[in-house]
Structure formats: structure tokens, C-alpha cells
Amino acid sequence: MIKRIILVVTLLSLTACGGKNYKVKNYKNEIPKWYVEDKKIGKKVFGKAIGQSESLEMASRKAEGLAVSNVLLKLKSEANVIKNIYIADSIKKKKDSSIMTEENFDEKISQLVEGYEITDYRVTNKVIYKDKNLYKVFVEIAFKTDELFEAIDKIN
């Protein structure tokens, strides 16, 4: 009896630990609605991309890699907005307006951009299609700009 209980608990814990399951759909020349709509919520930047390959794993990796690149391009294009938010947050935290200047920020950003990698993101939407021999993976990721600010703060 105890062995059966242990077996049931083990099986339940293994299924509870599993990630989100995605269903592979047949491709019918359609694009997910969320893929077309651009959104920005709070201090999150969203990146979207599609990856295609004969291998599902490669299609998924390509899509996520391209989505990260999409986030980086958005961050670069919004550099002035991010700079203003960062300086305002820095002043609020330290209660001193002389702590961060635009020149200091620009110097830190140039140092950061050289080796910065987005590693902490969350997949918010993902759809997998199969079209004959190709997998098509549509993916959307979310990146919190607070993590970028923390990386900037670490630069002396």
C-alpha cells in the first residue's frame, strides 16, 4: 500500500513539474493575432519572431533567438526613453539629482552594449505549425527593462 502511494505521489509530482505543452497545428497560411499586434506593458519590452526548420527544436531556437534580437533592436531605438526612465528612477532611489547624468548614462550604455546578452526573458506566446516538412514556430517574449537597469547599475 505504501509503495502504491509513493508511486502515485511520484507520478503526480513529475506531471506537475512538466512545462507547458504545445500542440503542433497544420499550417493554413495564417498568422496568430498576437503576432501582428505590437504591445508594451509597463516596463516590459516584447519581441516577436518566426523560426522555420525541418527540426522542431531548431525552429524553436531560431524563433527565440530572433525574438531576443527584436527586443535588442527595440531597446536600441528607445534608448532616449530608457535613459530618461533610468535617470528618473535613479534619482528617486538615491534622492539626489546629481547621481546620474546623461553623459554617465551614455558611457555606461556603451560599455554595457558591447557584451550584454538578454538571458532572462519569458516566452509569453508560442504557436507551432507544421507545413509539409517544415516546422514554423511563432514566438513572443517579454523582457523587463528593470533587468537592464540592474546591469547598468553594476557598471562602475
C-alpha positions in Angstrom: 0.0 0.0 0.0 2.8 2.5 0.9 4.6 1.6 -2.3 1.5 2.5 -4.3 1.1 5.8 -2.5 4.7 6.7 -3.2 4.3 5.7 -6.8 1.2 7.9 -7.2 2.8 10.9 -5.5 5.9 10.5 -7.6 3.9 10.4 -10.9 1.8 13.4 -9.8 4.9 15.4 -9.0 6.5 14.5 -12.3 3.5 15.6 -14.3 3.2 18.8 -12.2 6.8 19.7 -12.9 6.3 19.5 -16.7 6.3 22.7 -18.7 3.6 24.0 -20.9 2.6 21.6 -23.7 2.2 23.0 -27.2 0.0 21.4 -29.8 1.5 21.2 -33.3 -1.1 22.5 -35.8 -1.3 22.2 -39.5 -0.2 25.4 -41.2 -3.0 27.1 -43.1 -1.3 30.3 -44.2 -2.4 32.1 -41.1 -0.6 34.3 -38.6 -1.5 34.5 -34.9 -3.3 37.7 -33.9 -0.9 38.5 -31.1 2.0 38.3 -33.6 0.6 41.2 -35.6 -0.3 43.5 -32.7 2.5 45.4 -31.1 2.3 45.9 -27.3 4.1 47.4 -24.5 3.0 46.8 -20.9 4.7 48.8 -18.1 8.5 48.3 -18.2 8.4 45.3 -20.4 9.6 45.2 -24.0 8.1 42.4 -26.2 10.0 40.8 -29.1 8.4 38.6 -31.8 9.8 36.3 -34.4 9.2 33.2 -36.5 11.6 30.4 -36.9 11.4 27.7 -39.6 13.3 24.4 -39.9 12.8 20.8 -40.6 13.6 20.2 -36.9 11.1 21.5 -34.3 14.0 22.2 -31.9 15.9 24.3 -34.4 12.7 26.2 -35.4 12.0 27.0 -31.8 15.6 28.1 -31.1 15.7 30.3 -34.2 12.4 31.9 -33.2 13.5 32.7 -29.7 16.9 33.9 -30.9 15.3 36.2 -33.4 12.8 37.4 -30.8 15.7 38.4 -28.5 17.3 40.3 -31.4 14.0 42.0 -31.9 14.0 43.1 -28.2 17.5 44.4 -28.6 16.6 46.5 -31.6 13.6 47.9 -29.8 15.8 48.8 -26.8 18.3 50.5 -29.1 15.6 52.5 -30.8 14.1 53.5 -27.5 17.4 54.5 -25.9 16.4 58.1 -25.1 13.2 57.0 -23.4 15.0 54.3 -21.5 17.7 56.8 -20.5 15.1 59.2 -19.1 13.3 56.5 -17.2 16.6 55.2 -15.8 17.8 58.6 -14.7 14.4 59.4 -13.1 14.4 56.0 -11.2 18.0 56.6 -10.2 17.1 60.0 -8.7 14.1 58.6 -6.9 16.1 55.8 -5.3 19.0 58.0 -4.3 17.1 61.2 -3.6 19.9 63.2 -5.2 19.7 64.7 -8.7 23.5 64.8 -9.2 23.9 61.0 -9.1 23.3 60.2 -12.8 23.9 62.5 -15.7 23.2 61.9 -19.4 27.0 61.6 -20.0 27.4 59.0 -17.3 24.4 57.0 -18.7 25.8 57.2 -22.3 29.2 55.9 -21.1 27.6 53.1 -19.1 25.3 52.1 -22.0 28.3 52.0 -24.5 30.1 49.7 -22.0 27.0 47.5 -21.5 26.1 47.1 -25.1 29.4 45.6 -26.0 28.8 42.4 -24.0 25.2 42.5 -23.0 23.1 39.4 -23.5 19.4 39.0 -22.8 19.2 35.7 -20.9 16.3 36.3 -18.6 13.2 36.6 -20.6 9.8 34.9 -20.6 8.0 33.3 -23.5 4.5 34.9 -23.5 3.1 33.4 -26.6 4.1 30.5 -28.8 2.4 28.7 -31.7 3.8 25.8 -33.6 2.7 24.9 -37.1 3.8 22.1 -39.4 3.8 22.7 -43.1 4.8 19.6 -45.1 8.4 19.1 -44.0 8.9 22.4 -42.2 8.0 23.5 -38.6 7.1 27.1 -38.2 7.3 28.5 -34.7 5.8 31.9 -33.9 7.1 33.2 -30.6 6.7 36.3 -28.4 9.0 37.0 -25.5 8.8 39.6 -22.7 11.9 41.3 -21.3 11.7 43.5 -18.2 13.7 46.7 -18.6 14.4 46.7 -14.9 16.9 43.9 -15.5 18.7 46.2 -18.0 18.8 48.9 -15.3 20.3 46.5 -12.8 23.0 45.6 -15.4 23.7 49.4 -15.9 23.9 49.9 -12.1 26.6 47.1 -11.9 28.9 49.1 -14.2 31.3 51.3 -12.3 
